């Protein structure tokens, strides 16, 4: 019999990863996009809700400050946390959640971070096509350019003198960090490469691609050691256990494949989500559990030895995935364009956007439990039929330059009118009940 879902993390003891048991961590208001594990087995999670969560038990310490979805997080040995996301910034946090620095320089979202072996340099992969090299002492960054598309992942060589990068241009490249030049074109895949895992001690590099390709290269010869492709696309997450003996692979169809690296044998192939992708993976420090993130706003952690005995992520059927013919048009527009960021009830619930409750007649930027971008500081916009229509007619980025809202439009006038009618009803229940 399958084990019941544990939402309160009752098995989650004094520190994370206790006793190789199944647990969840609940608190984020959006999908989990990245996970990191510290040397003391703390867990850091980052989310579409713009937040970083630091977990030493079931109640997180929240690091708030990002102005868009957060995609990547890592720990330094001293407990410092680095995070980066869709606001183009790299942010530095003390272990107590105090913001230490906001570092700018990228012109596109940052999707991956890596720390050099000596702990002196953070590398960032950005969709602006560049790789950022950020000295931890706060001195000026350098940027490596040359990829013909977004950079999706980075990994330092063991000696810290080289950096591997994977890109949507289909290549994996090795850079010489002293000269800033490309040292080696490792592969030209043909499809975008999303993920890298490097184990120089064992002599291999694994990568996952948009077409579902999951392969392992011999670093010395460049030959393929293993082809683990299972025709599930795209590959969105990879992680290596601390001892290097396990490789976990997450894909767009919701599976986690666990591979024993000494023989390159698939040991587990687990349907980890009811629906949707696996976006983030990390092993516990003892390698006994695999932590994962997807559409569900909870982190899930399964004991690898008994993955099939626990339930998958309870993503159910999120509104933004519901079939178009199952709801009125106004509701459909809300579910597709708004629901992942906003609630219709009081309280913003750690979402990426403020609550829309009591929206009509409210001045923009005034919900008390939400941290707005500077673009809405002192705004004179009053939300009503005309301003909501204009927001989606020309797009948030033009209506409110500098806003956190994603770049999106609703081009049909009737679609906008139906959305306004739906919001008028659902955000003011006292009116709809009369």
Secondary structure, 3 states (H helix, E strand, C coil): CCCCCCCCCCCCCCCCCHHHCCEEECCCCCCEEEEEECCCCCEEEEECCCEEEEECCCCCEEEECCCCCEEEEEECCCCCEEEEECCCCEEEECCCCCEEEEECCCCCCEEEEEECCCCCEEEEEECCCEEEEEECCCCCCEEEECCCCCEEEEEECCCCCEEEEEECCCEEEEEECCCCEEEEEEEECCCCEEEEEEECCCCEEEEEECCCCEEEEECCCCCEEEECCCCCCCEEEEEECCCCCEEEEEECCCEEEEEECCCCEEEEEEECECCCCEEEEEECCCCCEEEEEECCCCEEEEEHHHHHHCCCECCCCCHHHCCHHHCCHHHHHHHHHCCCCCCCCCCCCCCCCCCCCCCCCCECCCCCCCCCCHHHCCCCCECCHHHHHHHHHHCHHHHCCCCCCCCCCCCCHHHHHHHHHHHHHHCCHHHHCC
